[in-house]
Amino acid sequence: MSLLTPEIDRRTLLKTLGGTAAALSLNPVGFASPPSRSRQFQGVFPIASSPFTPDDKLDLESLAAEVRFCNRARLPGIIWPQIASGWSTLTADERMAGAEAMLAAGKRGNTTVVIGVQTKGGDLAGAIAFAKHAAKNGADAICSLPPEVNGNALEYYEAIGSATDLPLFIQTIGEMSADSVAEMCNAIPTVRVIKDEAGDPLARVQELRAKTGDRVAIFAGKGVRQMMDEMRLGFTGFCPVIGLSDLFQQAWELWQAGKRRESYDMFGRILAFATITGADQYVMVARGIFKETTRSRLTPGMAAGNVGRTPLTDADKKNVRGALNTYLKPYLRG
């Protein structure tokens, strides 16, 4: 596995690790930051979008606005950058600046801010640098996909998990077996969440719970398109995109309160809204989180959510706003 690739250049890496070394000299425990605030890892942790200006600069103001929205909407957490954030299109400098903007925006709020630390090409040193940067700037937790190439997942997550004292989210993909994921959870004390998108998550959630002794939370990804089954089968966390994440959270709260029919109806509102032309693309603008001029970078596999890339007519935009006001306004929190 390559220990240093162009993902993080040498100057950026040394600056980040150097700052951490200074912190370590003041911290006899050996971690780069004080222990994270006590957090409950359950409920809706949406994946933040990566907003850009028309000239393709990461819009830090709009990125911070996503955190403020989550706090207003009483969402337990937010994660960035992950697959739905287009993490692979971001430079190391953009990721660090974005993390700093989000963590500053969430400093006095109750929403847990989770920073993604995965890198391209099996760059373990780069992932550790991102993790230490997150810890230094006040992140509540970190999250990582497994190494893309030539990587031993257990060794990779052990290295990241021991780099800071932050709770660690493991994001599964591909064919990662339940046995291998459970082995990592049981071997790494900082693992708190499995965001499971490998194989058939619905078919193996009970197996994961049993093999980890329910020590970790199991989060649903893949857009949370099967939330009713996911709740029924024992998932306790959910990672949709942000647009209607406050409705997802209410569906969870109603389920937890034993109000299953009301939970079903709330989830139905989410699905109905998604059938409206341009709804997924324009909802962040319609809700005032993003600007009318916000754009996104083309991300493989995420074309449906690319803000500002597929032209919408004025009539399309009016229809999305009308649906929000007519059908969803009584339920919107943010």
N, C-alpha and C positions, 0 to 999 in steps of 0.2 A: 504494500500500500504506500502510495506517495505521501510523504509527510509535509510537503510544501509544493503547491501548484500555484498558477496565476490567480486562483480564486481570491487569495489575499496576498498582496505583494509583500516583499520582505520588510519594507519600511513600515507599512501598516501593522504587520504582525509584531515586529519588535516594539513599536510604540504601545500596542495593546498589552503585550506580555510584560513590558517594562513597567507600565502603570500598575499592573497586578503585582509585580514583584515588590513595589514600594508598599502596596497595601499589605502584602504578606508579612513584611517586616514589623508591621504594627499589630498583627493579628496572630497570636500564638496558636490559635486553633488550626491555622494553615489554609483558611479560605479567603477569597478575595473580597468578600462582603459580609456584613452582619447577617445573622439568620433571617430568612424571609418571614414576613408576617404570617400569622396562622391563617390558613386558607382551607376552605371546603372545596374539594374538587368534585363537584357534581352540578348538574344543570347545564345550561347552554353556554358554550365557549365558542362564539362564532370565529370564523377565519376572516381576518381583515383583508380588504382589497388594497391594492397598491395604486393610488391615484396619481396621475401625472398631469402636468400643465400641457397646453397645446404644443409647446416646444420640447416635449419629452423630458422634462425635469421632474423628479419625484416631488410631489406636492406635500411637504411636511405639515402644512397647516391643515389640509384635508385628512391626512393620516391621523393627526392628533384629534381631529373632529370625530373620528370613528370611536376613539377611546371615550371621549366626552359623551357621545351618544350612548355607549354601553353603560356608563355610570348613571345617566339620566333614566335609562330604561331598566335599571336594576338588574343588569345581567351579571352573573357571577364571574365571567372571564372573557378574555379575547386573546387570540393567538395570531402572531405575524412574525415572519412571512412563511407561508406554507404553499402547497401546490396551487390552491385557489388564489393565492396572493401573487402568483407568477414569480416565485422566489428565484427561479433559475435565470430570470431576465435581469435581475438586480446586480449591480456591482457591490463589492465589499464596502466601499464608502457610502453608497446609498443605503445599504442595510444597517450600517452603524448609525448614520444620521437619522434614519427612520426609527430605529429602536430608541434612540435618545429622545426624539420628539414624542413618541408614544409614552415612554416611561415618565417623561416630565408631565404630560397631560394627565396621566393616571395617578400621580403621586399622592393626591389627597382624596382619591376616590376609593370605593369598595370593590371595583372590578379588578380581578386578578389579571395582570398583564404577563403573558407567556411569550417569550421570544424564541423563534426558530433559529437553530444554529447549524443545520446541515450545510454541506458544501458539495461542490461538483468534483467528480474525479477521485473520491476517496481521500480528500485533503483533511486528515485528522488534525493536524496542527492548526489549520484554519478554523475548523469547528470548535476546537478548544479556545481559540482566540475570540470567536464570537460568544462563546459561553462566558468567558471571563469578562468581556465587555458588557454583556447583559447583567452580570452580577454587580459589576462596578457601578452601573448606572441605575440600580434599584429594581431589576426585574423580580417578579414573584416566582417565576418558574422558567424552565427552558424546555424546548421540544426539538426533536430531531428525527428526520427520516434516516434509514440505515444508509451505509456507504453505497454509492452507486456501482463501483467496480472494485475488484480485487480487495474486498474488505471482509474481515471477520466481524460479524455484527456484535457478538458478545464483547470482544476486545474493544471495539469502537465505542459501544455504549458504556463500558466500564471506564474508559479513559475520560469520556465526557462527564459521566456521573461523578467521578472523583476530582474533576477540575474545579468544581464549586460545591457549595452546600445547598444549592437551589434544588427544589423538587424537579424531577425529570419526567417528561412525557415521551414515551416511545411511540413513534408513528410507524405502523407496519404497512407493508406493501407487498405486492407480488405473491410469492408462495411461502412466506415466512410461516413456519409451522407453529401450532399452539405449544408444542413442547419446547421449541427454541425460544419463543417469546417468554414462556413461563420461567425457563432457566435464567434468562436475563433479569426478569423481575425479582426472582429469588436471590440472585447473586449480587444485585446492585441496590444498596440500601436507599438511595435517593429516588428510585423509580416510584412514582405515585399514580401514573395514568398510562394506560395503553389506549392509544387512538387507533382502533383496529380497522384497517382497510385491506387486509390480506385475505385471499381466498374468499370464503363465504362467511362474513362476520356473524350473521344471524345463526348459522349452523354451529358455531364454535364458541359462542359467548359463555355458555354454561361450562364448557370444558376449561376455558381460560380462568373463569372464576374459581373453579374447583382446584386447578393446578397452582393457582397463586394464593389460595386460602382466603380469597376476597380481601387481600392486603392492598390491592391496587384497584382504582376505578377503571371501568371499561367504557370508553367513549365511542360513540358512533360517528362515522364520517360519511363519505360518499354522498354528500349533500343532504343527509338525514331524510332521505326520500321514503323510508319505511318506519317512521317514528312510532307508529302505534305498535307494530311488532317489536321494535327495538326496546320500547319501554316494557312491554309484556315479558320479554325474554331476559331482562335484567340489565340492560345498559343503563348507566346512571349519569352519563354525560353525552352531549350532542354538539356537533361542530358544523352547523350550516354556514352559509355566507351571511353577511350582516343584515341585508335588506329588511327582512321580517323576523329577525332573531328575537325580538321582544314577544312576538306571537308564539314562536317555538318555546320560549321560556314559560309562557303562560300555559301552553299545552302540557308541559312537564309539571308545573305547579298544580294544575288541576288533577292530573293523574296521581300525583303524590297525595293529594287531599281525598282521593277516592272518588272524584267526580269524573268518571270515565266517559260518560256521554258528552259532558262539556269539553273534555280534553279532545275527544274525537271531532267535535264541531270546530274547535279552534284550529286543529290541524287541517281540517277541510277548508278553512278560509285561506290558509297558506297555499294549498294546492290549487284552489280556484283562481287566486290572484296570478299564479304562475302561468295560467293559460292565456293571459291577456298579452297581446303583441307588445313587445318592448318592456314588459314589466320587470324582468330580472335586470335588464340593462339600464333602466331609467329610475328605478325605485330609490336609489341613493340620492339622486338629484332631486326627485320629487319630495323626498323627506327632508331636504335641506342639509344633508350631511356632506354631499359633494356639490361642487359648483356646476353651473350649466356648461362651462368650458372644460370640465374634467375629462381626461382621456385615460386610456390604459394601453399597455404594451400587449402586442399579440402574444398570447400564451398557448402553447400546444395543449389541446384537449379542453380548453376553457373558453372557446369562442363565444358561447352563448352569453357569457357574463362580461364581455369586453365593452366597457363603458365608452361611448362616443365613437366606436369603430363602425358599427352598423348604423347607417343613417336612419333616424326616425323622423317621421313627418310631424308637423305641429299637431296634427290630429291624433297621432299615436301618443304623443306626450300628454295631450289634454285628456285622452282616454285613461292613461295610467293614473294621472292625478285625480280624475273623477272616480275611479275605482277605489283609490285610497280613501277619499272623502266619503263616498257613498256607503261602502261596504266595511271598511276597516277602521275608520277614524275612532269609533268608541273603544277600540282595543289597543290602539297605539300608545306606547308609553314614552317614546323618545321625542 
